[in-house]
Amino acid sequence: MRLRPLTDPASFLIIAFGLGAVLSQGCAAPLRHVDRLPNYPVGFVERGMASWYGPGFHGKKTANGERYDMYGLTAAHRTLPLGSVAVVHSLPSGRHVTVRINDRGPFAKGRILDLSLAGAQALGMTGNGTDQVELRVVRYDPRPEGMGVLRVQAGSFADLHNAQALFTRIQRDFTDGRIVRTELPEGRRYRVQIGRFLVESEAHKASTSLDRMFHLQSFVIRDDG
């Protein structure tokens, strides 16, 4: 689930621009933790829908450079620093499992966590494919790759022209935009992202403004590349 910036100048897939951001409107989404706690992210709590990913990604590199092992107790989260260790509770069943965050995802609106196959089996959710969970970060193994900048993902497309069209619409109002290509088991995707944020509240504010201005369903990710 690694993202690879495109560098072919003929197709201008990676585009950086330095225009002033129009981010003063809108309210930031409520956060469940304080951005600058010395022991961030220990104590972070989040509730939402979890999914799982398995055979199509098995053996591929994760965001921290490891090979994804679907039989290991790991998970993907969009913003938690890599190396975070979380206890994940299934709210319907009461089961729980401890996993280590070593990848980025899920890249679907309305989901907060992608568990490995082993993690999903521990919660008994492989049949349904999703489950309502609560995750709590209980410790953190600080590593340099874990604290990359935050970006807002505005959209993901199978067709490059659709990604370029969205990028053209939003680039006048939001800074540090780019299109990145990623290879997934279901095919190639082109992801439109904006911003380089160090504080999550600022990234969420940008996401809220972006959604309101362009009728999108964006979300915040952490860029470890």
SULDA-V909272 format. One record per pair of residues at least 4 apart in sequence whose C-alpha atoms are under 6 Angstrom apart, sorted by the first residue. I is the first residue (numbers start at 0). J is the second residue. Records with the same first field share a line. If there is no record, write none. Layout:
I=J  J
//
This chain:
0=61
1=62
2=181
3=179  180  181
4=179
5=12  13  179
6=13
12=178
13=177  178
14=177
15=175  176
16=175
17=174
18=174
20=172  173  174
21=172
22=205
25=208
26=204
27=203  204
28=203
32=43
41=136  137  138
42=136
43=135  136
44=134  135
45=133  134
46=132  133
47=111  131  132
48=110  111  130  131
49=110  111  112  113  129  130
50=113  128  129
51=113  114  115
52=115
53=69  116
55=184
57=67  68  69
58=66  67
59=66  67
60=64  65  66  67
61=65  66  67  102
62=102
63=101
69=115  116
70=117
71=117
72=98  117  118
73=98  99  100  115
74=100  113  114  115
75=100  102  103  104  112  113
76=103  104  112
77=103  104  220  221
78=220  221
80=145  146
81=100  101  145
82=100  139  140
83=99  100  139
84=98  99  136  137  138  139
85=97  98  135  136  137
86=96  97  134  135
87=95  96  133  134
88=94  95  132  133
89=93  94  132
90=131  132
94=122
105=112  113
114=118  119
119=124  125
120=125
124=128
147=221  222  223
148=195  196  197  221  222
149=195  196  220  221  222
150=193  194  195  219  220
151=192  193  218  219
152=191  192  217  218
153=191  192  217
154=190  191
155=189  190
156=162  188  189
157=188
166=170
174=194
175=193  194
176=192  193
177=192
178=190  191
179=189  190
180=188  189
181=187  188
182=187
183=187
196=202
206=217
209=213
210=214  215  216
//
